[in-house]
Amino acid sequence: MGYRSFGRTAALLLAMTGAVLVTQPASAQFFWSPPDFSSPPLTDAEATTALGLPGATPAEVKAGLVWNLRAALNVAALQCQFEPTLLSISNYNAMIAHHDAELDAAQATLLGYFQRTVGKGKAGQMASDQYGTRIYSGYSTVQAQRGFCQAAGLVGRKAIFAQRGTLNEVARNGLGSIKKSLILAGEQFYGDPGRGYSLTLPSFDPKCWKKGKMLPACQLAWNQKIGVQP
């Protein structure tokens, strides 16, 4: 095989490899085999319950979807900085800049929802503020942080490439997976031995101790509990 022929073959193989890498789904930063966070798009009926907006009109549902996505990605920007490759901060900032008009409209529509359902003036404004605080805390997680950051990262990337005026569609399609990720789910192939470990302690009942030493009966009970053979 000549040099030129080999070079063309190598280039073709490299291009094919690159195409495979590009078309493969993004590998998880935290899992070899990630949990399945996939979820169908939210219907209006499902959204009114999931978003805590009973009796919302279709326009108010769209606003709620947008505002919840903003809250979720804002929490991710704060909580997911430990994994820089997720680009949580830059994706959030890009989303705010790209979809500022839709976000402003969503905020105004939500305020109108609470003024309609709670009361005009101060009562509606207070209810709107409380709603904002509530949804932010709802996306905050500790134990399920890895899964949440992974799911939010994927949805956040879709948000920055979505056309203006369609952020509500990104939210409708992606919020289900973000909410699903808030339930702890670890590595699916190898398991999660570190998180599944539990420590078995001896009894600290004063009757089990004398001068700092465990009495034989309690020592035997503890040995049996941890599986130590006599």
N, C-alpha and C positions, 0 to 999 in steps of 0.2 A: 504494500500500500504506500503510495507516494505521500510526501509531506503535506501537499495541498489537500489531497483526499482525506488524510488523517485529520488535518485541521478542520475541514468542513464537517467530518463525522463528529469530532469532539465538540465543535460548536453546536451541532444539532442536538447532541446528547445533553449538553449543558442547558440549551434552551428548553428541551423537554423537561429536564429536571426542574428548572425554574418554574415552568408552567404548572407542574405538579405541586410544587411548594406554594405557588400563588393560589391555586384552586382549592387546596386543602383548607378546612376550617382552622381558624386560629387556635394554636395549641394553648392549653391553659397554663398560666404562670405557676399555679400552685398544685396542679394535679397531673399525673400521667394519664389517668382516665377520669375526666371530670364528672361531677354529678350532672344529671339531666335537669337543667333549669328551663327547658323549653315549655312554653305555655301558649295557648291560642290567644288571638286578639280578644280584648275585652269588648263585650257588647255594651250598649248603653245601660241596659238593666243591671248587668254585672258591675259596671263601673260605678253606678250610683251607690251600690253597697260597698264595693272595695274602697272607694274614695271617701265614703262617709258623707254623701251629698243626697240625701233622700228627697225625692220630688224634683230633682234637677231637670231642666229642659235640655234638649240636645245641645244647644249652644253652651249651656252651663257645664254639661258633661265634658265637652271638648276643652273648656277652660280648666276644669278640674284635672283632666288628664295632663295637660301642659304644665300646670302648676305643681302637680305631684312629681312629674319627671324632673322638673327643675329642682325640687327639694331633694329627690333621690340622688341626682348627680352632684348637687352641692354637698351633701353628706359624704358622698364618695370622694370628692375633692379634698375634704377634711380628713377622712379616715383612711384613705388608701395611698397616702404618700409613701408608705413603707415599700411599695412596689412601683418604682419610677416608670417602668416600661408600660404601665397601664395608661400613662398620660392623663390621669384623672383631672389634674388642675388645668392643663392646657385645653383639654377637651371641653371642660365646663366653661371656661372663659370664651372659647370659640363658639360654643352653643349660645351663650348670652349675647355675644356680638352679632351672630348671624341671624338669630331669631328674636331680636329685641322687640320688634313690633308685635309679634304674636304673643310674647310674654307679657307685654304691657296690656294688651287687650284681654288676656286671660285674667290678669289681676283685677282689672276693672269689672269684668263679667262676674268673677267670684264675689267681689264686694257687692255687686248688685243682687246676687243670689242670697246673701245673708241679710241684706236690707229688705229683701222681699219675704224671707222666711222667718227672720228673727225680729226685725224692726229697723226703721230708718234711723239715720243719725248715729249717735254714739253706740247704741245697742248692736247695730249691724256691723259697725267698724270693729267693735270689741270681739264679736263672734268671728269675724274674718281673721283678726289677728290671732285669736286662740286656735283657729283651724290651721293657720300656718305653722304655729308652734307644734301642734299635735302631729301634723304629717312629718315634720322634720324629725321629731323624736321617734316616729314610727319606722323610719328607715335606718336608725342607728342600731348597730349590732356589735357584739364583742365576739361571742363564740363562733358565729357564722360569718365573720368578717371576710375571710378569704373567698368564700362563695359569692358574697354580696359584691365585693370589689371586682371579681371576675365578670359577673353578670352586668354590673353597672358600666364596666369598661366597654363591653361589647355594644350595649345600647347607646352609650355616650358617643361612640365612634359613628354609629348610624345617624345620630342627631346632627353632627356637624356637617354631614354630607347631604342631609335632606334639604329639599328646596324650601325657600321661605314660605310660610303659611301652612306647612305640612308637619310641623312638630307634633301636633295632636295625633297624627297617624303613627309617628314613631312611638309616642307614648302609649297609644292604644295597643300596638303590637309588642312593646317591650316591657311595660310595667308589670305584666303578669310574671315574667321570668325574674324580674328584680324582687318582687314580693316573695316568690317561691324560694329565692336564694337566701332569704332571711331565716329559713329553717336550717339548722345545722346539718350539713351533709359533707362528708369528707371524701378522701381518695377512694374511688370505686373498685380499683383492681387490687391494690396492695393493702387496703384498709387504712386505718388511722391509729396505729398502736399507741402513739404518744398520748392522744386525747382519750383513748379508751382505757388507759391505765388507772387503776384505783388502789389506794393504799389501805391496807388492813392493819389497824392499830390494836395493841393489846388493851385490855380493860384498865381503866384508871380508877376503878373503884378502890377506895382506901383499904377495903378488906383483902385486896389482892396483893398488897405491898407491906413489907416490913423492913425497916431500915434501908430503904432504897432498893430492895430486891424483890422480884416477883415471887410470890408463893407458888409451890409446885402445882397445885390444882389449877390455878389461873394460867400458869405457863403451859400446862398440858392442853387446856381449852384453846389457848391462842395458837399452839402448834397445829391442832386439829383444824382450826379455821383457815390457816394459811397453807395447809397441806404438808407440813413437816412430819415425817415418820419418826416415831420414838426409837 
